[in-house]
């Protein structure tokens, strides 16, 4: 691991990256190299949940290890810090997800041209025995302070290490000057060391979850309202200052709509510092909303407020919640947020109700209700022709209708693009509209440069939007930028830790990068969250296929076949790869029959031909897929197209798609 030279202080500890040293009150605390790397990585991301796989990928980048190696390093780091698992002061475990360094950290930037003078260490406290210092196995061994071995550490003067404790003098005058500077730095004379080292305190990134507002109106018909208001306040808070506040996505918090444990357990599951919860209830004349902000660590209520939902200004309560939350967490409202608040105009109640009903139907991802959602957005626009959010909802509805195959893509995607463009013309900060437009550009228009620009713009407008990071990861994979795709997929998983689809897409990012073992592990982690999630079974099957585990692969693909949309396109290919030619040809016949009514996609037929070794037919059907705006844009990402790479027709196809060769 390569890190800039810096010194970190937390509690009574100091960690210096220049010589990879951890000390406590002048006593060095010895750590094995991997334990040091693990601690440093968590330290540099203090306040952030760091997933186990991210740590394994970074600390053990060049070697495959199991989680046992990471568990051991965490245990040793805790022992070195005298930290407790149940009541941590430094390292908090987030069950099933990862770890977080929770203490405040002070970072001292060190000059790049040399190291500062360091104090002489008095003693060493040993975590592992000398013989185990670089070993990767064996339990840590402690030596009590009273029995510590006294050692002296050479002084360092301007990056030059003396072989003993005698300072180096470069000449009579020069030596005196240098020594005077060194002493001034060592004792921080007149604050010189602070100025030289550019002492800065790294802002700790807080994390927050907005729990689903409870519907206490007594009517299930108001569920759309409580869920819609929840989604809106998540969006509002997510845009406050992503550099200072991370906000968990809707999909993860909705897990707690009907089954809500105590705040401490929710905080542990989501890895957050704060929870915002509330309810919608019937008031005397209007609906009332109660909201409270709770600190997870001690379950202190930082503030609570009740609002009346004013039909003439239905967004006023959201602005107030955002401002009070920012104040409670010492976050200064960004100018863009202040401008957005000032620029919002009142929306007619009937238009807002129609919009929230449409969003409620889209959020459930039941393609049978997408058309109904579209009707609600159209109704909202009829009432409020300049309603930017309603155009954004319309864009999403049209896009999903094409994605789920309810309508042919060429029928609805142009309408989705027009609606997204209109939404952004009315409000260019709408993240969801920008994200949808980006997806249309690369998946339908094959405008990869434009898509990349729109994705980056969407992240700039709301870096806390998990969906944007998730979809951007898919775009990067299509471009063949697999390392960047994995990073974006990990960011999406951090913001949406309980989402099954986000978890699967992280596995797909590994799969696209041909890191099959990591992909298989990730898909299996998803199935631990929900053993019946069909998409995870089918994706796991495809990863196992690349490992040559054909029987297990076929079993997983069949398991996913029942309810997972589009999985059947893989079964023929899998049969062929497994040497089951008769079954593969049977699947091919079914695919060709379905193609007549457009109930399958052309690249699925091409894929079966690849498995059967018929490249001519495979390329012919890929051409058909290109003509019909299919998913041929992912040809660089999916490993099952690799057998075509050596064919000149493959490079020609890449050129015409617009992908870099």
N, C-alpha and C positions, 0 to 999 in steps of 0.2 A: 504494500500500500504506500503510495507516494502522497505526502502531505506537506503543505507549506510550513515553514518554521514558525512555531507559535508556542506560547505557554498558556495553559488553562489553569484556572484556580476555581475550586469548588469545595465548600466546607473547609476542612483543614488540609486538603490535599492540593498538590501542584503537579501537573503533568506537562513535561517539556518534550516537544516533538523532536527537537534538535538531536537529542541523544536517547530518545525513546525511554524516558525516565519518569516514574511516578514516585513522589515523596510525600511524607506526612510529617509536618513540624520538624523538618530537617532530617528525618530518617527516610532512607530509600526503601520503597516497597517493591520487591522484585516480582516481575510478571513474566511468564513465558511469552515468546513473541506473538503467538496467536491470541493469547489473552489480552495482551496490550493492544493489538490491532482491533479486537472486538470492542474493547472499552473506548478506544479513541473514536471509532466509527459512531458509536452510540453518543459519545460526548459531543461530537461535532454536529449531531442532529438532536441536541437536547430539546425536549418539548415535543418531539415527533415520535409517533409509533414507527418502529423499524421492524419490518417483517423478518421472520426467521430465514426465509429463502434469500432475501436481500443480503442479510449478513453472510450466509453461506456463499453466495455468489461473489461477494466482495472480498471477504477475508480469506477464503479458500478458492480464489479465482482460477487457479491452475490445477486443481486436484479435486476429485469427487470424494466427499466425506458425508457421513450421516449426521443427523441432528445431534447425536451423542457428543460429537466434537464441540458443537456450539454450546450444548448444555454444560459441558465441563468448563468451558471458558467463562461462561456466565457465573458458574458456581465459584470459580477462582477469583473472578473480579469482585464478586460480592464479599468473599472472604478478605480480600485485600482492602476493601473499603469498610470492613466491619459492618456491612449492611445486612438487614434482615429481610427475608422473603415476605413475611406477613405484614411488616410495617416498614416498607422501604424508604430510605432517605435519598437514595441515588438511582438504583435500578429497579424499575417496576416491570413485572411480567404481565403481559396481556394474554390470558389463556387462549391457546390455539392460534394466536396471531403473531406475537413477537414481543419486543421489549421496548422500553422507553427510559431514557435518562431524564429524571424529573427534577433534579436539583438545579438551582441557578448557577450559571457558569460565567466566569469572568475571563475574557480572552485578552492576552497581551501579545500584540503583534511585535515580532522581533525583526530588526533590520536584516535585509538580505545579504549584506556584505560582511556579516560576521556575527558571532554570538556574544552575548553580554557576559559580564563577569558573574560567576555563580558563587554562592556561599559554599563553604566547605561542609560536607555532610558529616554528621557525627556518628551515625551507625546505620546498619542495614537491617531491615526486617524481612526475612526470607519467606516467600510463599511456596516455592518449590525448592528442592535440594539442588545443589550445584550440578549434579549429574543429570537432573531432570530438566535443566533450564531450557533446553531446546527439544526435549522429547515431546511426543504427542500423546503419551499415555501415562497412566499412574496418577494417584490422588495427590492433591497438594499437601505439602508438609510445612507446618508452622514452627517457627522458633520464637519463643517469647522474647519481649524486649529486654528483659533482665539478662537473658543469655545471649543477646545479639553479639555478633562479632564486630568489634570496633574497626572501622576502616576509614581511610582518608580519601577524599576524591580530589584529583588535581584541579587547581584553578585553571580557568580558561580565559584567555585574554585576547579579544578580537579574533576569534576563530582559530587561534593557535593553541594547542594543548601541550603543556609542559610535561616532561617525563616525571617530574616530582612536584612538590608543593612550592618551589621557588618561582616567583614571577619572572617572565622574560622581559629584559630591558633592551631596547633597541638602540640605545645611545644615551649620552648624558642628558641632553635637553629633551630629545624626543621621548626618551623613556619616562622622564619626569612628567611631561605633558600627558602622555598616554596613561600613566599610572594615576594621575590626578583625575582624569576623565573616568577611568575605571572605578576609582573609589567613589566619585560623585554618583556614578550610576549605582554602585552597590548599596550606598546608604540613602539613595534617592534625595540627594542634597537639593533643596529648593524645588523639589518636584521634577528634577532633571530627568530621572529615569522614566517617569510617567510620560513626559513629553517625547523623549526619544523612542520609547516603545509604543507610542500612540495608543495609550490604554483606552480600550473601548469595551463596553459591556454588551455582549451579543443579545439582541432582543429575543426573549423567549417566545416561541410561537405557541399560543394557547390553542386548544382544540375544544370544539363545542358541538353538541348534538341537540337538535330541535326535535323533541318527541312529538308524535302525532297529537294534535289538539283533540281532547276528548269531546265527543258529541253528547252534551247533557241537555239537549233541547227536548228530549223525549220522543223525537221523530227520526227514524232511520233515513228519511228523505233528506235530512240535513247532512248526511255523511259527506256528500260532495263538497259542502261548504267547509266543514272542519278539515278535510283533507286538502282542499284547494288553498285554504288559508295557511295551512302548515307548509305547503310547497312554496307559497309566496314568501313567507318569512324566512325559510331556508335560503331562498335566492337572495333576499334582501341582506341577510347577515353574511352570506358567503362573499358578497361584493364589498364589504366594509373595507377590509385591508388584508388580502390573502397572505401577505408577507408576515402578518402578526396574528392572524386568526384563521385556523382551519375549521371548516364546517362539514360535518358528515352528510352524505347524500341522502335523499329521500328514501331510496330503496332499502337502505340499511335500518333507518329508524322506524320504518313501517312495520318491521318485525315485532315492534313493541306496542302495536295498536291494541291488540286484544290480550296479550300476555305480557304484563308489565312488572318485572321484578323491581326491587328497590333501586334507588339512584346509584348506590355504590356498585351494584352488579352491572347495571347498564353502563356505567363508566368503565368498568373493567372489560366488558365485552366489546365496546366500541373504542376503547383507548382514548377517552376524552377527559378533559379537566372540568368542563362545565356542562350542565344540562339545562335547557330551557323547556319548561313544560307548561301546559295550560289547558283551558277548556272553553268551549262555546256553549253558552246557556241562554235560555229565554229571559229577557229582562221585562220590565213593566210595559215598555212600548217597542223597544228594539232589542236585537240580539246583543248580548254582552260577552266579552272575551276577557278571561282572566289569564295572566301570564306571570311566571316567576322564574328567576334565574338562580340556579343552585350550583354551588361549588362541590364537586364530587368528593374531594379529599376528606372534608369534614361535614359535608351535607349542609353547609351554611346557606341560608337564603340571602342572596345579595340584594335582591330587590323583588318587589311584587307590585302588580298594578292591574286594575280592572278598567276596561275600555268599553264604551258603547260603540257599536258598529254604525257609523253615521252614513246613511245612504248618499248624502251629498258629497262626502269625502271619505270613501271607504278605505283609502290607503293611509289615512292619518295615523292609525294605530300602529301600522307596520313601521312607519318612519320613527314614531316614538320608541318602539321596542328596539329598533336598530340603534338609535341615539343613546338610549339608556344602557344598552348592553355595551356599546363602545365605551361609554363613560366608566362603567363598572370595571371593565378590563383594561382601562387606561389606553384605549386605542383612539387615536385622533382620526376623525372622519376625513377621508381623502377628498380633495376638491371635486373629483368626478362624482363622488357620492352626493356631495352637497348640491352640485349642479343638477344631478338627476332628481333629487328630492324637490328642488325648486321648480323644475320643469314639468313635473307631473300635473296633469289636469284631471278634474273630476270625471268619472265615468258614470254613465247612466246606470242605475241599479239593475235594470233588466238586461243590459248588455253584459255587465259584470257577472250576473248570475249565469247567463248562457255560456260565457267563457269558462267559468269555473266548472260547470257541468261537463263541458267538452274536455277539459283537462283531466277531470276525474275519470272519464271513460278511457282516455288515451293511456293514463297511468296504469290501468289494470292490464294492459297489453293483451286484451281479448279482441282478436281481429274481427270478430263478429259484431263488435260495437263501434268500430272505427268510422263507419259510414254515419252512424248516429252522432258521433263526436263532431264530425265534419259539419253536420247540419247545425249543431249548436254554435260552432264558430261562425258559420255564415249568418246565423241569426244575430250574433253579437255585432258583426260588422254592419249589418243592415241598420242596427240601432245606433252604432257609433262608427261611422265610415273611416275615422282616423285612429282606430283602436289597434295599435301596433302589436300588442300581445296576442290579439285574436288572429291577426294575419300569421303570426308565428305558429299558433296552434293549428291553423289551417294547413300551413306548410308541412308540419309534422304529420298531420292526418293523411294528407295526400301521399307523402313519402312512405308512410307505413302501409298504406293500402297497396302500394306497388311492391314494397319489400316482402310483405306476407302473401303476395300473389292473389289478393282479392280482385285486383284489376291488373291488366297488362301494364307494364311499367311505362311504355310509350304513351299510354292514355292519361296517366296521372302525374308522372314526374315533372313534365313541363309546367303543370299547374302548381306543383309544390315549389318549383323554382320561382315562379312568378309571385307566389304568396310570400316566400322568404325574402325576396328582393323588395317587395312592398313594405314588409315589416321593418327591414333595415333602413329603408328610406325614411320611415317615420321615426325610428329610434335605432340608431346604429350601435347601441350598447347591448342589444338583445342577444344573449349568448346562445340560446337554443336555436334561434333563427340563423345565426351565423354558422353554428355547428351543422345544421341541416343543409344549408347552402354548400358548405364545404364538402359534405358527403355526396351531394348531387354532382358537384363539379368533377370529382374523381371517379365515382362509380358509374355515372351516366354519361357525362360530357367528356370524360377522359382528359379533363383539364387539370393535370396534376400540379402545375405551378400555382394556378388559382386556388386550388383546394388547400395547398400548404399555407398559402397566405391567409386564407380565411380561418383555418384551424389556429394558426398562431394569433390572429386577431381575437378569436373567441377566447383563447386562454388569457390573453392580455386583459380582456374585459372582465373575466371571472376565472381566476386561476384555481378556484375551489370547485369548479364544475366537473364532477367525476365523469359525466357522460362525454364531455369534450375530450378529456384525456383518454378515455376508453376508445372512442372513435378515431382519434388521432393516431393511436397505436396501430389500428387496422390500416390506416393510410400509410404509415411509415413501413409497415410490413409489406404492403403492396409495392412500395418503392424499393424494397430490398434493404431498408435501413433497420436491420433486426435489433441491434443493440439499443437504438433509440426507441424502438417499438416496445421493448421490454421495460425500459425506464418509464415510458408513459403508462403502460399497463400496470406497473407497480404503483404509480401515483394514483391511478384510478382506484386500485384496490385499497390504498391507504384512505382515500376519501369515502369509499363505499365498501367497508370491510365485510359486510354480511350479504352482499349481493352475489347470488349464484352466477349470474351471467358475467359479471365483472371478474369473478374468480375463474370461470372457464376461459375468458378472454386472456387472462394472464397466462394460463396454460397454453393457449393457442400461440401467444407471443413466443414462448419457449419452443413450441412445436415448429413454428415458422423458421425459427433460428436453428432448426435441426438439433436442438438440445432435448432429445427425446426423454431421457431419464427425468429431467426437471419437469417436463411437460406432464409425464405420467404421474409424478408425485403431486403436481398441482391439481390435476383432474381428480385424483383420489382424495385430496383434501376437500375438494368441492363436494364430493359424494359423502364425505363425513358430515357435512352440513345438511345434506338432503340426499339420502341413498336412492331416491326415486327420480332424481333430476336427469331427464332423458338426454339432454344436450351434453352433459358431462360424460355419460356412458358412451355416446357415439364418438365424441372427440377422443376419449380414452382409447376406444377401439382403433381409431386411425393412428394414434401414436404407437400403440402396440404393434400395429401392422408394420410400421417402419422398423421395429425391432425384430421382426420375423416371428413374433409370437402369434401365429395365425389363428389357432383355435380360440385363444382368449380374446383376440381382436374381434373375431366373428361373433362371439358370444356378447361382447359389449355393444357392438353395432346393432345386433338384433334387439338387445334390451332397449336401446334408444330408438329403435325404429317405430315403436307403437305410437308415440305421441310427439316426437320431435320433428318439426317441420323440415322437410328436405333431406332427411337422413338417408332415404332410400337411394339417393344418387350414389352413395358410397358402397352399397352392399355388393353390386355387381363387380366393382373394381376389387373389393376385398376377396370375393370368391375367386376371381381370376388369379390374384396374387397368391392365394392359398392353394392353387393348383386344382380348384374345383371348377373346371371349365364348363361342365354341363350346367351347373347352377348359375354361373356367370352369364352364359348365353340365355338362360331363362329370364334372368333379370333384365338383360339387354332387350329382349323381345317386349317385356312389359314397359320398359322405358320408351321404346319406339312407339308403342301403342299410345302411351300417355302423351307423347309429343304431339300427336294429331289434335288433341284438345288443349294443348299448351299447359298440361298439368305436371309437366316436368321441365327441366331446363336443359339447354343443349350441352352445357359443359359436363353435366352428369353422364350423358351418353358418350361424350368424348372420353371421359374418365374410364368408363368401362372398356372402351376400345384400347386405351393405354394399358390396362391390366391384361387384356388379351393379346397385346403385342402388335396391334394393327395401327401403325402410326398414320397411314394415309387417311383412314376413317377418323382417327382422333383429330387430325388437323382440319379435316373437312367440317367436323362438328364444332370445333373451336371457331372457325370462320362464321358458322351460323350463330354461335353465341355472341360473337362480336357484332354481327348485324342486328341482333335483337337486344342489345344493351344488357347482356348477361354479366356474369361475374368473371369474365376472362381477364379483367384488370388485376386479378389476384394470382396470375399465372407464375409470377416470380416467388410468391410466398408459399403456396402449397407444395410440399415435397413430392406429392404424387405426380407432378408434371416433370420432375427431374429427368425421367428417361427421354424426354423430347429435347433436352437442352443442346445436345450435340448436332441436332438436325438444323440445316440452314434455314428451314421454314420457321423454326422457333425464333431465331434472331430477327427475321423479317416481320414476324408477328409482333414482337416487342416494339419494333420501330413504328409499325402502324398504330399500335395502341398508344404509343407515346412514352413508354417506359424506358429508363436508361438501360443500356445493354451492358 
